[in-house]
């Protein structure tokens, strides 16, 4: 696709440019930041003032195009714009001033109902040099706004820091993450591992360990055993993974004689802050249970529901994911989804609204659900996504992080204490977010 600007000499009185624009959620968010937004009858709307941006951007990018300079405009607006509106934008040349290369464009914008939203002149210094732009398709604007973890941090500001056993923090990232969580008043760290190694890392990175309790252990396995013991004795109220393998730490947690198991199955939940989604999104289980059966999924689902309550979601909507929306014995995940829904009807899973099977698009997109004629209280507005297995969950969570710019926090539930599983790829923001979720869970468990 190519676009070439129009020079001042080429523009004629009465010449016009017309295009249509489908208003997406990202448009509403962007315009709302500039013009404000308001909820009317359950719909989020923005004043038509925001359309000024579309009209002036059209002049700069398309008519006359690159090289144009907006001198001023006298646009007037009325009414509101909402998601899925189809805007018809028209620019018409009404006059030209050759002394200044000035072109006056009469602008007009109507919605799909023929309601006029914006009119008025735009004064443009037209280009005098040709320029051609080449691109595969028209570029799209994407607004990325994170909001979930800021609210969580507000909740933790009112809570006391949690004594936390940090297991084998013998590299820069794990030690720094724990100490930053301490500086943010989220945890009181108890560092468990080879003391000489821990102090060597601290010295190399300039990390002060003044006043920090260190519990010595010979190696990573011993560190995990000792940290779990501290939790059993009540000296620590949470676990945080350091520089050891997840399996090594979780084997101590799962030990029937000396571990931290309860009657509830242990599972992992990602709390995702996805810019393109208006609410927190919980994904489970993407880290612990490899191929959970129906009984496992009951606990996995209930753990996530309980976490949602702690995060302030009173009645979470749970989407039980599969590849299709219909129940078929050829796809076991659809059978599990149907059974979980019936178990929720009978009170075996409580505190939420469940529906499934649902494909991912129908779970998070109202438009996709409407297209497939899915009538569901969950479709398009899920708070929790329960995945069929660890492979689906792990790929889904990481795709949202790397392709959709989502921030995430991870927490393990179902044990006597909450457990933070950090990854070597986690940045500081992710580690602090995970610590914040852990603090909320630890206080709720008291």
Order of alpha helices (4+ residues) and beta strands (2+ residues): beta-beta-alpha-beta-beta-alpha-beta-beta-beta-beta-beta-beta-beta-alpha-beta-alpha-beta-alpha-beta-alpha-beta-alpha-beta-beta-alpha-beta-alpha-beta-alpha-alpha-beta-alpha-beta-beta-alpha
